[in-house]
Amino acid sequence: MNVELIVLAVVVVLLVFGGRMLVSVRGSEVGIRERRYLGRSLPEARVVAMRGEIGFQARSLKPGLYVLPPFLYKVSREEMIVVQDEQVGLVESIDGLPLQPGQIFARHVASHGNFQDGEAFLHNGGQKGPQVDVLPPGKYRINSYLFHVRLVPVTTIPPGHVGVASARDGSVIQAGRLLAQKAEGHNSFQDGETFLKNGGQRGPQIEVILPGRYRINTDLFQIEVKEATVIEANQVGLVTANDGQPLPSGDLVAPHVEHHNDFQDAPAFLASRGLRGPQFDLLKPGTYYVNPLMFNVKLDEVMVVNRGEVAVLVSNVGGEPDWLTTEDRLRSGQERYVVPAGCRGIQVEVAGPGAYYLNRWAYIPYIIPTTNITIDWAEQGGGEEVAGVTLSKSGLSALPQVFDELTVISRDGFEMQVSVKVIIRIRPDQAPLMVSKIGSLHNLVEHVVHPMIDSCFRNQASSTEAMRFMQDRTLEQHKIEKQARTELEKYHVEIVSVLISQIVLPQNLMEIQTKRVIATQQQEMYVEQQRAEEKRIATDNTRATADKQPDLVAAQVGVQIAEQTRQQTIIRAEGEARAIEMLGQASGKKVLAVGSATAEAFQKQVAAVGQLNLTAIEVAKSIAAAGLKITPDILVGAGAADGSSGIFSAFLAQLLTGKDVGHPLAASGPAAENR
């Protein structure tokens, strides 16, 4: 009877509902059933029905053909959920067990097939709320009434960047700690369940995410993309740790720790008992994936020591120098300690020229020029800037730019303006001692050299008259240089030279001196003019002599010739005199002989012709010698009885006519008359 009733009921249903009882679910769909009648009511606080319960069923329908009475079930079909390669599915359960106190995300449960088996999810203790598990890329038949799925992009950390995570769930961070401790095995926060199971703590995470693509539950982990730490060439990175044990009292820089991989492994840093605060270790040029929540990195320039400079280092790290021996103290000059490497204080070893990756928190460098430093005290005028100290770029920034010229009072009460150049030098081995005594090059120039030079000039000027100070500037300069050298040796500084550039005296004193100098100059001018005139006269004489030089040479030659002629004449005269003397003697003898012969002849002539006739003959010779013609060419006369007249006449005629009429004694008588 019962069987018949059942069969009858089935036949009636088929006749009444027919094809509406057949439900088809296609391959790309998922079927969601709602049971309306003939079942158990839902337990309190449940919203999704299990098998046999009235309500929306947790188990969905897979593709296929189902016979479901429409009065008993209502079926809706939805498209499958598709998670693309660049996506991740975040799931929130509408039903399940409540979350534990303090719990934000539902824990993982097994055997639900990526939330495709809702009934297994609920049966295995699935919890209500956002799920810690995510859906990887793929297609899923998920009951949308039980699970709400939100598709989000995968987390991408581009090159040169780092991902910083903050967990919204987990245990509480220990008191005094800034960042959550490391949890093992979560695969860069992609496995939230493992993260929570292994003690992951909520809040900012100490670990970072390196460049890449990650399927991270962004509801569980908030990811911020930060730029990686890049240290350029000629830079260093100074690191400050925000977490770790506190620094001991009195320490300024945390000591070196191992195994932190240039601060990229923050958990290793803490495991090595790294201290918070400024770190001794630094970052050299490169790219570093440092957690910016854990470490702050400040960029600083490398320390460059140029040629002609050294760097004196003051260490803020190391042991106290209490163990220094007496010898070390003596070597340091019994000043603020100059200590060896490894001790805190001024290092005895200096850094020479070069580039250094220096941690300026651990070491304070003082750049000290070792070449000559010129310091000027000069007048500033005309808007021109006068450099007070000439140094390299690295040492100039901290020094005063201008010193006014010095104003001093002389012994006689005059005010003088003095421009000065002082050249100093610091030896490399003396630089640490200078720093220990003075502190810096700025202090040396501003608080030692400047007041010392001013005092030396004031003292020296007060002991000297103004005019003498100017006139004896070389001597005064030497005295001041000697004083300055003695004073600066106390500070381990050498004086190369002190140079007085200019001394400006009062105007009234200068006027008196000017007049005095002008008078002196005029007097000297007159003397010089006199000397010039004398020189001009000498010059004119010289010029005249030069103009007459040919005549002078000719005269000199003439004098020489005359002298030679005189000597020749004297010699010749002396020769002629001797010759004349000898000739005279000979002539005398000759004359004597001739005279004797003539006298004898004359006597004979007188005896022959008579005195009168002989006289007439001599007269006639004289007349003939004078060329006088006093007688006719023909003279006829009678002869004397004694024949004298005839002889005279004939001889006279011969003289007058120049014709030979014969010797008057040779022809006489008739023959002579005939001729």
C-alpha positions, 0 to 999 in steps of 0.5 A: 500500500505504501509503495503504491502510494509512493509510486502514485505520488511520483507519477502525480509529481511527474505529471504536474511538474514535468521538465521543471524537475530536471536541473542542468549545470554546465561545465563553466558553472557552479550550482547553488541549491536552496532547500525549502522544505522537509529538513532540519532547521539551521542551528543558531548563528548558522546561515548556511545549511549542511546536508538535510538542513533547510536553507542554502546548502554548503555543498554546491552542484558540479557540472551535470544533470540533476533531478530536483523537485522545484517545490523542494529545491531552488537552484541558481547557477553562477559562473566559476571564479577565475583567478588570473596569473597576475591575481590572487583570490582573497576569501572571506567565509560567511559562515563557520566557527567564530574567531578566537579572541584576539584572532582576526583571520580564520586559520587554515582547515584541510580537505576543502579543495580551495574552498570548493567543498563548503560542506567539508570546510564547515565540517572540518571546523572552518571559521567565519571571517577573512581567511588566511589562505588565498586562491592561486591562479586557476578556476574554482567552483566556489559557493558564493553564498558561503564564500565571498572571493575578492580578486586583487593584483599580486604584490610586485616589488620592482627592481631597486625597491624593497617591500616592507610588511606589517601583519594585521594578525599574530601574537603581540610584540614583546614589550620594548621591541619596535618590530616583530620577531622573525617567523620561519617558513612563511615564504616571503609572507606568502604562507600566512598560515605558516607565519601565524603557526610559527609565532608571527607577530602582528605589527611592522615586520623585521623581514623585508620582501626582495624584488619579485612577484608574490601572492600575498594575502594583502588583507593579512599583510599590508605591503609598502614598497620602498626604494632600496638604499643606494649609496652612490660613488664617493658616498657612505651610508651612516646607519642608525638602528631603531631597534635592539638593546640600548646603548651603554651609558657614555657610548655614542656609537654602537660597536661592530657586530657580525653576520648582518650582511650590511644591515640587510639581515635585521634578524641576524643583527638582533641575534648578534646582540646589535644595539640601537642607535648610531652604528660603527659599521657603515655602507659603502657604495652599492644597492642595499635592501635594508628595512627602513623601519629597522635602520635609518641610513644617512648619506654622507660624503667620503672624507677626501684629504687633498695633497698638502693636508692631513686628517686628524681623527678624534675617535668616539669609540674604543677603550679609555686611555687610562692605561697610557704609560708615562712615556706615552703621556710625555710623548703626547705633550702632557696635553689632552691625550693623543692616543694610539689606534683602538683608544678613544680620543685624538689619534696619534696616527693621521690620515694622509692624502686620499679618499676614506670611507669614514664614519663621522659618528665614530670619528671626527676628522679635522683637516689640517693643511701641512703646507704654508698658510698665509694669514692677512691683516689688510685694509678692506676697501672699495667693496673688494673681499679680502681673504683673511686666510688662504687654504684649500677648500676643505679647510677654508669653510670654518675659518674667518674670511677677513681680518682688519689691518692692525692699529697700534700706538707708537712710543711718541703717541702716534697711531699707525695702521699696519698691514701684515702677512703671517705665514705659518706651517703645521707639520704632519706629526705635530697636527694631532698635538696642535688639535689636542691643544687648540681644538681646530684650525679655526681656533688656532687662527681666531684665538691664537694667531690673531690675538698673538700677532696683534699683541706683538705689534702693539708691544713692539710699536709702543717701544719705538717712535713712529718714524723709526718704526717705519724706517726700521721696518725690517728690524722691527719685522725680525723682532716680531717674527722672533716673538711670534715663533717663540709663542706659536711653538707652544701650540706646535705651530711653526712660523715661516715668516712675518711680513709687514706689507704697509705702514700708514702713519698719521697725516700730520706726521707724514706732512712733516716727514714729506717736507723734510724729505723734500728739503733733503731731496732738493739739497741733494738735487742741487748737489746732483745738479752741480755734479751734473754740470761738472759732468756736463763740462767734462762731457763737453771737453770729452766731446770736443776732444773727440771731435778734434781727435783726428787733429790731435792724433795728427798733432801727436804724430807730428810731435813724434815726427818732429821729435824724431826729426829733432833727434835726427837733426841733432845727430846730423848737426853733431855729425856735421859739426864734427865734419865742419870741425874737421873740414874747418881744420882742413880748410884752415890748413888749406887757407893757411896754405893758400894764403901763404901761397897767395901772399907769396904769389902776390908778393911776386905779382907786386914785384912783377907788375907793381903795386898800382897795377895789381890793385887795378887788376883786383878792382877789375875782377870785382867789377867783372864779378858784379857784371858791370860794363864800364868800358867800351868793347874796343879800347886803344891806347898807347903803351908806357915806356916801361910797358906797364900801361900796355899790360894793364890795358890789355888785362882790363880789356880781357876782363871787360870783354871776356876775351883772352888777350893773352897774359900781359907778361907773356906777349910784348914787343912788336908781335903783341902789338900786332895782335 
